[in-house]
Amino acid sequence: MADSARRKEQPITPTEEEGKRARLLKSVASYAAESGRSREDRLIYERVRLGILSALCVHRSMTFGELKKLLKTSDGNLSVHARKLEEAGLIRCTKSFEGRRPKTEYRIEKKGRSALDRYLKHMEKLIDATRSQR
């Protein structure tokens, strides 16, 4: 009985793999909990806004119609989400006319590219952490 009491008192040391996973999960959690995260970072988590930024990273510019078709969303939904990104300075919107038809074109700003890069790095860590748990 004395032997079992002694065994319980001994600290359990994590294996090297458990330690690696714990550090990885801590880094993921610290990203989400960090109070200094900017408003822009939180903006991009929504599906349509993330889609807009991702598409604009791949294409130099895209029109309203191209984004609408790509993201399979309504005019109103795309308009609201694009406006939020524009107000935050993540994308730039230019309006012009082609003949008599209005043309709205979007481009990603440097600030938007940085916010998307931070988000993608966070997601990569999260994926690595969860896959290492299997």
C-alpha positions, 0 to 999 in steps of 0.5 A: 500500500505504501508503494501505491501511495508513492506512485501517485505522488510522482509527477507524470512527465509528458512525452516529447510528442505530448509536449510538442502538441501542448506547445502547438495548441498553446500557440493556437489558443494564444492567437484566438485569445490575444486581446491585441487582435485587430478589428480587421482580423476578426472581420475576415472570419466570415465566409463571404468576406474570407471568400472575397479576400481570397479571390482578390489575392489570386486575381489582380482585380474582380468585378462585382458580378465576377465575385457574385458568381464565384461566391454564389451569393446575392447582390445585397449580401455581397454588397454588405460584406464588401462594404465592411471590408472596404470600410476597414481598408482591406479592399478598395472599390472603384466605380465607373461606367462601361457605356451606360452600365455601372461597373464596380471593381475590387482590389485587395489592399496591402492591409487586407493581404496582411490580415489574410496572411495572419488568418491563414497562418493561424489556420495552418497551426490549428490544422497541424495541432488537430491532426497531430492529435489523431 
